[in-house]
Amino acid sequence: MGTTKIASLAETVVEPVVRAQPTGAGDAPVVSAQALAEALDPQLVARLAARARTQGVSLLGRDGLLQQLTKRFLEAALEAEMDEHLGYGKHEAAGRNGANSRNGKRGKTLLTEVGPVGIEVPRDRDGSFAPQVVAKRQRRFGGIDDLVISLTAKGLTTGEVAAHLHEVYGAEVSRDHISTITDRVLDTMGDWQNRPLDAVYPVVFIDCIHVKIRDGQVANRPIYVALAVTCDGGKDILGLWAGDGGEGCGTPTRSEWLIGAAA
């Protein structure tokens, strides 16, 4: 399936939506992603889906239509950020002979939940443009980090996670890159372990859940949870402990399995 055909279909639905976005002074109203999606013309979306089906264009997966839609929306958002950064729109007379101006584009590939997406990022002459929707040096977009952490938590090795991302999303992610993502969670966990606790908790609940843990091999292990109610009515997780499954229903007996901080 050629990229040109997919891009042509994407043009059908994206361009009218981008042009329809209002501009003007004042703060923009806060809207949800669902509200924005509902602003799309249902008949237009139906025609796009019908064309994709009749022309054999995949909606999902590698080289799918969603990849092209993601590309166009991201590039439109980047161009809007550049307009705001420079203070004038593309091709406007206000930008002629100005102190700063557009200086072409640079390509980069983002790893997204719909697969690798190649985008063109606009540049300015003095290099002061710092986009927010896709930050400089950012290579992952959306919930990829959450996906990697979820797969790792289910007991997959770094090699198995890399193979899954390649098979499902067509993305080449090294084992070292996956380890870097999971290591960030360990850093956050350390901060959580060392956080200060309240002096008094009126109520403390002790519960247990079973999850799969890799310790040489993947096995179901009990995770003990201490959930406290704070004096102002909030909730706080005091700690999590992994047992070996042989200690019965009591509290954890092996302190080396301590994951969270306990009062």
MOSUL-V753834 format. One record per residue. N is the residue number from 0. RES is the residue in one small letter. SS is DSSP state (helix for helix, strand for strand, loop for the rest). PSI is psi in whole degrees, -180 to 180 (* if undefined). D_FIRST is the distance of its C-alpha to the first C-alpha in Angstrom with 1 decimal. Layout:
n: {N | N}
res: {RES | RES}
ss: {SS | SS}
psi: {PSI | PSI}
d_first: {D_FIRST | D_FIRST}
This chain:
n: {0 | 1 | 2 | 3 | 4 | 5 | 6 | 7 | 8 | 9 | 10 | 11 | 12 | 13 | 14 | 15 | 16 | 17 | 18 | 19 | 20 | 21 | 22 | 23 | 24 | 25 | 26 | 27 | 28 | 29 | 30 | 31 | 32 | 33 | 34 | 35 | 36 | 37 | 38 | 39 | 40 | 41 | 42 | 43 | 44 | 45 | 46 | 47 | 48 | 49 | 50 | 51 | 52 | 53 | 54 | 55 | 56 | 57 | 58 | 59 | 60 | 61 | 62 | 63 | 64 | 65 | 66 | 67 | 68 | 69 | 70 | 71 | 72 | 73 | 74 | 75 | 76 | 77 | 78 | 79 | 80 | 81 | 82 | 83 | 84 | 85 | 86 | 87 | 88 | 89 | 90 | 91 | 92 | 93 | 94 | 95 | 96 | 97 | 98 | 99 | 100 | 101 | 102 | 103 | 104 | 105 | 106 | 107 | 108 | 109 | 110 | 111 | 112 | 113 | 114 | 115 | 116 | 117 | 118 | 119 | 120 | 121 | 122 | 123 | 124 | 125 | 126 | 127 | 128 | 129 | 130 | 131 | 132 | 133 | 134 | 135 | 136 | 137 | 138 | 139 | 140 | 141 | 142 | 143 | 144 | 145 | 146 | 147 | 148 | 149 | 150 | 151 | 152 | 153 | 154 | 155 | 156 | 157 | 158 | 159 | 160 | 161 | 162 | 163 | 164 | 165 | 166 | 167 | 168 | 169 | 170 | 171 | 172 | 173 | 174 | 175 | 176 | 177 | 178 | 179 | 180 | 181 | 182 | 183 | 184 | 185 | 186 | 187 | 188 | 189 | 190 | 191 | 192 | 193 | 194 | 195 | 196 | 197 | 198 | 199 | 200 | 201 | 202 | 203 | 204 | 205 | 206 | 207 | 208 | 209 | 210 | 211 | 212 | 213 | 214 | 215 | 216 | 217 | 218 | 219 | 220 | 221 | 222 | 223 | 224 | 225 | 226 | 227 | 228 | 229 | 230 | 231 | 232 | 233 | 234 | 235 | 236 | 237 | 238 | 239 | 240 | 241 | 242 | 243 | 244 | 245 | 246 | 247 | 248 | 249 | 250 | 251 | 252 | 253 | 254 | 255 | 256 | 257 | 258 | 259 | 260 | 261 | 262}
res: {m | g | t | t | k | i | a | s | l | a | e | t | v | v | e | p | v | v | r | a | q | p | t | g | a | g | d | a | p | v | v | s | a | q | a | l | a | e | a | l | d | p | q | l | v | a | r | l | a | a | r | a | r | t | q | g | v | s | l | l | g | r | d | g | l | l | q | q | l | t | k | r | f | l | e | a | a | l | e | a | e | m | d | e | h | l | g | y | g | k | h | e | a | a | g | r | n | g | a | n | s | r | n | g | k | r | g | k | t | l | l | t | e | v | g | p | v | g | i | e | v | p | r | d | r | d | g | s | f | a | p | q | v | v | a | k | r | q | r | r | f | g | g | i | d | d | l | v | i | s | l | t | a | k | g | l | t | t | g | e | v | a | a | h | l | h | e | v | y | g | a | e | v | s | r | d | h | i | s | t | i | t | d | r | v | l | d | t | m | g | d | w | q | n | r | p | l | d | a | v | y | p | v | v | f | i | d | c | i | h | v | k | i | r | d | g | q | v | a | n | r | p | i | y | v | a | l | a | v | t | c | d | g | g | k | d | i | l | g | l | w | a | g | d | g | g | e | g | c | g | t | p | t | r | s | e | w | l | i | g | a | a | a}
ss: {loop | loop | helix | helix | helix | helix | helix | helix | helix | helix | helix | helix | helix | helix | helix | helix | helix | helix | helix | loop | loop | loop | loop | loop | loop | loop | loop | loop | loop | loop | loop | loop | helix | helix | helix | helix | helix | helix | loop | loop | loop | helix | helix | helix | helix | helix | helix | helix | helix | helix | helix | helix | helix | helix | loop | loop | loop | loop | loop | loop | loop | loop | loop | loop | helix | helix | helix | helix | helix | helix | helix | helix | helix | helix | helix | helix | helix | helix | helix | helix | helix | helix | helix | helix | helix | helix | loop | loop | loop | loop | loop | loop | helix | helix | helix | loop | loop | loop | loop | loop | loop | strand | strand | strand | strand | strand | strand | strand | strand | strand | strand | strand | loop | loop | strand | strand | strand | strand | strand | strand | strand | strand | strand | strand | loop | loop | loop | loop | loop | loop | loop | loop | loop | loop | loop | loop | loop | loop | loop | strand | loop | loop | loop | helix | helix | helix | helix | helix | helix | helix | helix | helix | helix | loop | loop | loop | loop | helix | helix | helix | helix | helix | helix | helix | helix | helix | helix | helix | helix | loop | loop | loop | loop | loop | helix | helix | helix | helix | helix | helix | helix | helix | helix | helix | helix | helix | helix | helix | helix | helix | helix | helix | helix | loop | loop | loop | loop | loop | loop | loop | loop | loop | strand | strand | strand | strand | strand | strand | strand | strand | strand | strand | strand | strand | loop | loop | loop | strand | strand | strand | strand | strand | strand | strand | strand | strand | strand | strand | strand | loop | loop | loop | loop | loop | strand | strand | strand | strand | strand | strand | strand | strand | loop | loop | loop | loop | loop | loop | loop | loop | loop | loop | loop | loop | helix | helix | helix | strand | loop | loop | loop | loop | loop}
psi: {123 | 147 | -31 | -43 | -42 | -43 | -36 | -41 | -40 | -37 | -34 | -42 | -31 | -46 | -47 | -35 | -42 | -42 | -24 | -7 | 129 | 151 | 159 | 176 | 164 | 166 | 138 | 145 | 146 | 121 | 159 | 165 | -34 | -41 | -39 | -41 | -37 | -17 | -17 | 141 | 117 | -38 | -37 | -44 | -41 | -41 | -39 | -46 | -39 | -42 | -40 | -40 | -44 | -29 | 4 | 25 | 128 | 138 | -39 | 173 | -170 | 134 | 24 | 170 | -36 | -32 | -44 | -38 | -42 | -44 | -48 | -38 | -41 | -43 | -37 | -40 | -39 | -41 | -38 | -39 | -39 | -41 | -45 | -38 | -43 | -26 | 9 | 158 | 168 | 136 | 6 | 146 | -24 | -22 | -3 | 133 | 31 | 174 | -31 | 151 | 173 | 149 | 56 | -161 | 162 | 142 | 147 | 155 | 126 | 139 | 114 | 176 | -11 | 13 | 178 | 132 | 118 | 127 | 161 | 117 | 123 | 149 | 156 | 164 | -39 | 4 | 22 | -5 | 121 | 88 | 151 | -39 | -38 | 101 | 162 | 139 | 5 | 130 | -10 | 144 | 138 | -142 | 30 | -43 | -44 | -37 | -45 | -45 | -40 | -45 | -40 | -41 | -25 | 0 | 4 | 142 | 170 | -36 | -40 | -37 | -44 | -41 | -38 | -46 | -36 | -42 | -42 | -40 | -6 | 27 | 137 | 108 | 123 | 161 | -37 | -39 | -42 | -41 | -36 | -41 | -47 | -31 | -31 | -33 | -39 | -37 | -44 | -38 | -38 | -40 | -40 | -39 | -36 | 9 | 151 | 142 | 159 | 155 | -32 | 136 | 117 | -37 | 138 | 127 | 137 | 126 | 174 | 136 | 158 | 130 | 164 | 128 | 136 | 116 | 76 | -49 | 160 | 130 | 154 | 129 | 146 | 136 | 117 | 134 | 129 | 109 | 124 | 151 | 126 | 169 | -25 | 12 | 0 | -179 | 146 | 133 | 114 | -36 | 162 | 134 | 138 | 122 | 174 | 1 | -7 | 7 | 3 | -154 | 9 | -167 | 161 | 143 | -6 | 100 | -20 | -13 | 8 | 126 | -44 | 175 | 138 | 150 | *}
d_first: {0.0 | 3.8 | 6.6 | 8.7 | 7.6 | 8.0 | 11.1 | 12.4 | 12.5 | 14.1 | 16.6 | 17.8 | 19.2 | 20.1 | 22.0 | 24.6 | 25.2 | 25.8 | 28.2 | 30.0 | 31.2 | 35.0 | 36.9 | 40.6 | 43.4 | 44.4 | 42.8 | 39.5 | 39.9 | 38.6 | 35.9 | 33.8 | 30.0 | 30.4 | 32.3 | 29.7 | 27.0 | 29.3 | 29.6 | 26.1 | 26.5 | 25.7 | 24.9 | 22.4 | 20.7 | 20.8 | 19.3 | 16.4 | 15.9 | 16.4 | 13.8 | 11.2 | 12.5 | 12.8 | 9.4 | 7.8 | 6.9 | 8.6 | 11.8 | 12.9 | 12.2 | 10.3 | 7.8 | 9.1 | 10.9 | 14.1 | 13.4 | 13.0 | 16.1 | 17.9 | 17.3 | 18.7 | 21.6 | 22.6 | 22.6 | 24.6 | 27.0 | 27.5 | 28.3 | 30.8 | 32.4 | 32.8 | 34.4 | 36.8 | 37.6 | 38.5 | 40.1 | 38.3 | 34.9 | 32.6 | 34.1 | 37.3 | 40.6 | 42.1 | 40.1 | 41.4 | 43.8 | 43.6 | 44.3 | 40.7 | 37.5 | 33.7 | 32.9 | 29.2 | 26.5 | 25.5 | 22.2 | 22.1 | 19.8 | 20.9 | 20.7 | 20.4 | 20.4 | 16.7 | 15.8 | 16.2 | 16.1 | 16.8 | 19.4 | 21.8 | 25.4 | 28.1 | 31.2 | 34.8 | 37.4 | 39.8 | 37.3 | 38.8 | 35.6 | 35.0 | 32.1 | 32.6 | 29.2 | 27.7 | 30.8 | 31.3 | 30.3 | 28.5 | 25.5 | 25.2 | 24.7 | 25.7 | 26.9 | 25.6 | 29.3 | 30.3 | 27.6 | 28.8 | 32.4 | 31.8 | 30.3 | 33.1 | 35.6 | 34.5 | 35.5 | 32.4 | 33.0 | 31.3 | 29.5 | 28.3 | 27.2 | 25.2 | 23.6 | 22.8 | 21.2 | 19.0 | 18.1 | 17.5 | 16.5 | 15.2 | 18.2 | 20.8 | 24.2 | 27.3 | 30.2 | 32.5 | 30.3 | 30.4 | 34.2 | 34.6 | 33.1 | 35.4 | 38.4 | 38.2 | 38.9 | 42.0 | 43.3 | 43.0 | 44.7 | 47.5 | 48.2 | 48.2 | 50.7 | 53.1 | 53.1 | 56.5 | 57.4 | 59.8 | 63.4 | 63.5 | 61.1 | 62.8 | 60.5 | 58.5 | 56.3 | 55.4 | 52.5 | 50.3 | 46.7 | 45.0 | 41.8 | 40.2 | 41.4 | 40.7 | 44.1 | 43.6 | 41.8 | 40.3 | 42.9 | 43.8 | 46.3 | 48.4 | 47.9 | 51.1 | 50.7 | 53.6 | 52.9 | 55.6 | 56.6 | 57.8 | 60.9 | 59.0 | 57.0 | 53.8 | 52.2 | 51.8 | 50.5 | 53.4 | 51.8 | 49.6 | 50.8 | 49.2 | 51.6 | 51.6 | 52.1 | 55.7 | 57.6 | 57.8 | 57.3 | 59.3 | 58.3 | 56.5 | 58.9 | 56.9 | 56.8 | 54.5 | 51.7 | 52.3 | 49.1 | 50.4 | 53.7 | 56.5 | 59.5}
